[in-house]
């Protein structure tokens, strides 16, 4: 595959510390998978007058999928689990791969599974038998 998947995370009413903690947790989970790397996305220094920590920067991860045929499915499964750990908080994740975008927020678990499967199927390697 060798593609890069971008994840944009947010949680309603979370401050920068909370979002940083959530992003680091998900990054740790993703690094346990068969992926090449998971790196926080840094867009540069905050603009003048902004807080030192830009919340949008904290919630961004770039996942290098490598050559594993199952890496995408594993990453999407881990994102699904991360979404399920939200309790009462409203979490949102935006997933981008090869110009394709999937946003999940208040969908039910069943809807999330269906949408993640459709997304994975669209990006399955040719000859994968799907």
C-alpha positions in Angstrom: 0.0 0.0 0.0 2.6 2.6 1.1 -0.1 5.3 1.5 -0.4 7.9 4.2 -3.6 8.2 6.1 -4.4 11.5 7.9 -6.5 11.6 11.1 -8.0 14.8 12.6 -9.3 14.3 16.1 -11.5 16.4 18.2 -13.7 16.2 21.3 -16.4 18.7 22.2 -15.5 21.0 25.1 -11.9 19.6 25.4 -9.1 21.9 26.1 -5.6 21.5 24.5 -4.3 19.3 27.3 -7.2 16.9 27.0 -6.9 16.7 23.2 -3.1 16.2 23.5 -3.7 13.3 25.9 -6.3 11.8 23.6 -4.0 12.2 20.5 -1.1 10.6 22.4 -3.2 7.7 23.5 -4.5 7.0 20.0 -0.9 7.4 18.6 0.4 4.8 21.1 -2.4 2.4 20.1 -1.7 2.9 16.4 2.1 2.3 16.8 1.3 -1.2 18.1 -0.1 -2.0 14.7 1.7 -3.2 11.6 2.3 0.4 10.2 5.5 2.1 9.3 5.0 5.2 11.5 2.5 7.5 13.2 3.6 11.1 13.5 1.9 14.1 15.0 1.3 16.7 12.3 2.9 20.1 12.9 1.8 23.0 10.8 4.3 25.4 12.1 4.3 28.0 15.0 1.0 29.4 16.1 0.1 32.8 14.7 0.9 35.9 16.7 -1.5 36.3 19.6 -2.5 32.7 19.6 -1.9 30.4 22.6 1.3 28.5 22.6 -0.5 25.2 21.9 -2.7 25.2 18.9 -5.5 22.7 19.4 -5.8 21.9 15.7 -2.2 20.8 15.6 -2.5 18.5 18.6 -5.4 16.5 17.1 -3.6 15.6 13.9 -1.8 12.4 13.1 -0.2 11.1 9.9 -0.2 7.3 9.6 2.2 5.7 7.1 0.5 2.5 6.3 3.5 0.7 4.7 3.1 -2.4 2.6 0.8 -4.4 4.9 -2.5 -5.4 3.2 -4.2 -5.3 6.6 -2.8 -2.1 8.0 -5.7 0.1 6.9 -8.3 -2.3 8.4 -6.3 -2.4 11.7 -6.0 1.4 11.8 -9.7 1.9 11.2 -10.6 -0.7 13.8 -8.4 1.1 16.3 -10.0 4.4 15.5 -13.5 2.8 16.0 -12.4 1.6 19.4 -11.1 5.1 20.2 -14.4 6.6 19.2 -16.2 4.1 21.5 -14.2 5.2 24.6 -15.8 8.6 24.6 -18.4 8.1 27.3 -20.6 11.2 27.2 -18.1 13.3 25.3 -18.8 14.0 21.6 -15.8 12.9 19.6 -15.2 13.5 16.0 -12.6 12.0 13.7 -11.9 13.0 10.1 -10.0 10.3 8.1 -8.3 11.2 4.8 -6.7 8.8 2.3 -5.9 9.4 -1.3 -8.3 12.3 -1.5 -11.1 10.3 0.1 -12.6 11.7 3.3 -14.7 10.1 6.0 -16.0 12.0 9.0 -17.4 10.3 12.0 -19.0 12.0 15.0 -22.5 11.2 16.2 -23.1 8.1 14.1 -24.3 5.0 16.0 -21.7 2.2 16.5 -23.5 0.1 13.7 -23.3 3.1 11.3 -19.6 3.7 12.2 -18.8 0.0 11.4 -20.7 0.2 8.1 -19.0 3.4 7.1 -15.5 2.2 8.1 -16.0 -1.0 6.1 -17.1 0.9 3.0 -14.0 3.2 3.4 -11.7 0.2 3.8 -13.3 -1.6 0.8 -12.7 1.4 -1.4 -9.0 1.4 -0.6 -8.4 -2.4 -0.6 -5.5 -3.4 -2.8 -6.5 -4.8 -6.2 -6.8 -8.6 -6.1 -7.6 -8.6 -2.4 -10.7 -10.7 -3.0 -13.3 -8.2 -1.9 
